[in-house]
Amino acid sequence: MATYGKNIIMTPDKFTDQLIEAFLREFDGRLAAVALYGSKVEPEFTDRWSDTDLILVFRPEEQPKLRALNELVSRLGRILGREVHHQTGKLVARYVIQSGPTIEALDLSVFGYDQWLAEKTVSPGPHRLLWGKFPERKGALDADGSPAPYSAAAIDANWFLYYECVKKLKRRDNLIGLHLLLKLMQENLVLEMIARDEETGTNIHRFGGNEPVRWLSGLHKLEADNTALLLENLRQLSAWYDQQLLNRIPDYESRFSAFVEYLEVE
């Protein structure tokens, strides 16, 4: 017998309601909480292009395999595209689904019980709990509550990539060097987005704000076979990154000078 009963909070969106009921029916007794987040939480921000973003938190030892999620989603409509990211105890699965006459985008953040407790965020952002109850996080935050890109591990990993990028470019392996440079640009853009979210108090930006990204001003000048230009862009990128860390983290010690010294070795 189903245990979720009448405790589901319905939404104005038919597709979302079908999803919630399907997940609760399929994983009856295994789920701890289901929540909607993203633009559909605030109807005034919703348009035809809005994704359905769901958080699924499972009870201990009950997290399903990706195959089970795929099979469930495929019963709701034809899967036209899919992107999956695996982390320990967490799965992010993004789908494009043809559901009847419409095409819908679905983003699932699927947490195991322990991983939810260990997440280093205060909350999943603007969200609406539709069923169940989030397991209470106790002592899960870093001392400063830093978002993941500002964690000590992420900082070390990024600086490692900066040094790897220099090495590849100095060896004239511009293909891998440019790949690493673009990855570092992507990481810096994540920090820019975090800053925007904090400044505006939301992670929903329907039309954006035409924000300037000053460290990208020379991007149009980059040439894959111009090592000097690539290295100069890398230097500017590292300077901006280092300054953000100095501004954000009280006990961070600048690594820029040491990096530039390495970069200038012939």
Helices and strands as residue ranges (DSSP letters): H 14-26, E 31-37, G 39-41, G 43-45, E 52-58, H 66-76, E 78-87, E 90-99, E 102-111, H 113-118, E 127-132, G 148-150, H 152-170, H 174-200, G 214-216, G 219-221, H 227-248, H 256-263
